[in-house]
Amino acid sequence: MEPAKRVLIVEDDIHIADLLRMHLQDEGYQVTHCADGTQGLAQVRTGGWDALILDIMLPGVDGLEICRQARAMTTYTPIIITSARSSEVHRILGLELGADDYLPKPFSVLELVARVKALLRRADAMSRSQRAEGGLLELNGVRVDPLTRQAHLQGSALDLTPREFDLLYHFIKNPGKVYSRLDLLNQVWGYQHDGYEHTVNTHINRLRAKIEADPADPTRILTVWGKGYRYAGSA
């Protein structure tokens, strides 16, 4: 029997946190709650979490900073951000920092639990797929290993965030195929964020800065005007 998935809630509203804890525990998850950002960040750094639920407005460190630091870690952990701040700016910023999903308050606790379950299923499926495929993929001087989740550019290790690795792996696994921003959100992020395609641009730019000799004139991740992006080369 597999151990229970571990979910960390960083939320200063005790009522919301208790409701989330109750419903997630009913689904069989092991839940830990922190009421301020400083404690939450310390817990994130210990590792071993299967999902994070982060409020933006927190005492101490805010949820966006926790998200940023979580995405700088080598292990990918699904992240859902919640906040009373419902403006487009904060939603987009949260997704650009690497959050998988965003729910503005007030939200349905049952909907949030359903989204946690969906993200965990996707993470498990991706892990199984990468283990099953195994083997190195190499194209245009870039090599990726889905088992170790390491990437190299002409023999030198690349310092990629988990999301950048997933994006690069997806491109190299499907060379020459054109993907719209919405395609990439659905297939790499694993959740449909209509209206937040801008976050794809941000990740593409960051990835190009790491793998292109001249990010302004890329030779690997190419823009197909009016359609999206493709990785140069063929299978």
C-alpha positions in Angstrom: 0.0 0.0 0.0 1.4 3.4 -1.0 1.9 6.0 1.8 -0.6 8.8 2.0 0.1 11.9 -0.1 1.4 14.8 2.0 -0.2 18.2 1.5 1.0 21.4 3.1 -1.5 24.2 3.6 -0.1 27.7 4.3 -3.1 29.8 5.3 -3.6 32.3 8.0 -7.4 32.0 8.0 -7.9 29.2 10.5 -11.5 28.6 9.4 -10.5 28.0 5.8 -7.5 25.9 6.8 -9.6 23.7 9.1 -12.2 23.1 6.3 -9.4 22.2 3.8 -7.7 19.9 6.3 -11.0 18.1 7.1 -11.9 17.5 3.4 -8.4 16.6 2.4 -8.1 14.1 5.2 -11.4 12.6 4.2 -9.7 11.9 0.8 -6.9 10.1 2.6 -4.2 12.8 2.5 -1.8 13.6 5.3 -2.2 17.3 5.9 0.0 19.8 7.7 -1.0 23.4 8.3 1.1 26.5 8.8 -0.6 29.8 9.8 2.2 32.1 8.6 4.6 32.3 5.7 7.8 32.0 7.6 6.8 28.7 9.1 5.4 27.6 5.8 8.6 28.3 3.9 10.6 26.4 6.5 8.2 23.4 6.0 8.6 23.7 2.2 12.4 23.6 2.5 12.2 20.3 4.4 10.8 18.7 1.3 8.8 15.6 0.8 5.5 17.3 0.0 3.2 16.0 -2.7 1.2 19.3 -3.0 1.3 22.8 -1.7 -1.7 25.1 -1.1 -0.5 28.7 -0.6 -2.4 31.8 0.3 -0.8 35.0 -1.1 -1.4 37.3 1.8 0.4 35.9 4.8 2.2 37.1 7.9 5.9 37.0 7.3 6.8 35.6 3.9 4.1 35.9 1.3 2.7 33.0 -0.7 4.3 34.2 -4.0 7.8 34.2 -2.5 7.1 30.7 -1.1 6.0 29.6 -4.6 9.2 31.1 -6.1 11.5 29.3 -3.7 9.6 26.1 -4.1 10.0 26.2 -7.9 13.8 26.8 -7.4 14.1 23.4 -5.7 15.0 20.4 -7.8 11.9 18.4 -6.9 8.6 19.4 -8.7 5.7 19.8 -6.3 2.2 20.8 -7.5 1.2 24.2 -6.2 -2.2 25.9 -5.9 -2.3 29.6 -4.9 -5.4 31.1 -3.2 -6.0 34.7 -2.4 -8.6 37.4 -1.8 -6.7 39.3 -4.4 -8.6 38.5 -7.5 -6.9 40.8 -10.0 -5.5 39.4 -13.2 -2.1 40.7 -12.2 -1.8 38.4 -9.2 -3.2 35.4 -11.0 -0.7 35.8 -13.9 2.1 36.5 -11.5 1.4 33.4 -9.5 1.3 31.2 -12.7 4.5 32.8 -14.0 6.3 32.0 -10.7 5.3 28.4 -11.3 2.0 27.8 -9.6 -0.1 25.1 -11.3 -3.4 26.7 -10.4 -5.0 29.7 -8.8 -8.3 30.1 -7.0 -9.6 33.5 -5.9 -11.4 33.7 -2.5 -14.1 33.0 -1.7 -13.8 29.6 -3.3 -15.5 26.2 -3.0 -13.5 24.0 -0.8 -14.8 21.0 -2.7 -13.6 22.5 -6.0 -10.1 23.1 -4.5 -9.9 19.5 -3.2 -10.9 18.3 -6.7 -8.2 20.4 -8.3 -5.6 19.0 -5.8 -6.7 15.5 -6.7 -6.4 16.4 -10.5 -2.9 17.8 -10.1 -1.7 14.8 -8.1 -3.1 12.4 -10.7 -1.3 14.4 -13.4 2.0 14.4 -11.4 1.8 10.6 -10.9 0.9 10.0 -14.6 3.9 12.2 -15.7 6.2 10.4 -13.4 5.1 6.9 -14.6 5.3 8.0 -18.3 8.8 9.3 -17.9 9.9 6.1 -16.1 8.3 4.0 -18.7 9.9 5.9 -21.6 13.3 6.1 -19.9 16.4 6.6 -22.0 18.1 9.8 -23.0 16.7 12.1 -25.6 19.2 14.3 -27.6 18.5 16.9 -30.3 20.4 20.0 -31.5 23.0 19.7 -28.8 20.5 19.4 -25.9 20.3 16.1 -24.0 17.5 15.3 -21.5 17.2 12.4 -19.1 13.6 11.8 -17.9 14.7 9.4 -15.2 17.2 11.7 -13.5 15.4 14.9 -14.7 18.7 16.3 -15.8 19.5 18.2 -19.0 22.8 19.1 -20.7 23.7 21.6 -23.4 26.7 20.4 -25.4 27.9 18.4 -22.4 27.4 21.2 -19.8 24.7 20.7 -17.1 21.7 23.1 -17.4 20.2 24.6 -14.3 16.5 24.2 -15.0 13.5 24.6 -12.8 11.1 21.6 -12.8 8.7 23.4 -15.1 11.4 24.4 -17.5 12.6 20.8 -17.6 9.1 19.6 -18.3 8.7 22.1 -21.1 12.1 21.3 -22.7 11.4 17.5 -22.4 8.0 18.0 -24.1 9.6 19.9 -27.0 12.4 17.5 -27.5 10.1 14.5 -27.3 8.0 16.0 -30.1 10.4 17.8 -32.4 9.0 19.8 -35.3 5.5 19.8 -33.9 3.9 23.2 -33.5 2.2 23.9 -30.1 0.0 26.9 -29.3 0.4 28.5 -25.9 -2.9 26.9 -24.8 -1.6 23.5 -26.0 1.4 23.9 -23.9 -0.6 25.0 -20.8 -2.8 21.9 -21.2 -0.1 19.4 -22.0 2.9 20.7 -19.9 1.2 22.5 -17.1 -1.6 19.9 -17.1 -4.4 22.3 -16.4 -6.3 24.6 -18.7 -5.6 28.2 -17.7 -7.7 30.1 -20.3 -6.5 33.7 -20.3 -3.1 32.9 -18.8 -1.2 31.9 -21.9 1.2 34.8 -21.2 2.9 32.6 -18.6 4.0 30.3 -21.5 5.9 33.2 -23.1 7.7 33.9 -19.8 8.9 30.3 -19.5 9.8 30.1 -23.2 12.0 33.2 -22.8 13.7 31.8 -19.6 14.3 28.5 -21.3 15.7 30.2 -24.4 18.1 32.3 -22.2 19.5 29.0 -21.0 19.8 26.9 -24.2 20.2 29.5 -27.0 23.4 31.2 -28.0 21.3 34.3 -28.9 17.9 34.2 -27.2 16.8 37.0 -29.6 17.6 34.8 -32.6 16.8 31.2 -31.4 17.8 28.2 -33.3 16.2 25.5 -31.1 12.8 26.7 -29.7 11.3 28.5 -32.7 8.4 30.9 -32.9 5.8 30.0 -35.6 4.0 33.3 -36.0 0.3 33.2 -35.4 0.5 29.5 -34.3 2.9 29.0 -31.4 6.2 27.3 -30.9 8.2 24.3 -32.2 11.5 22.6 -31.4 13.8 22.6 -34.5 14.6 19.2 -35.8 12.8 16.0 -36.6 12.3 12.7 -34.8 
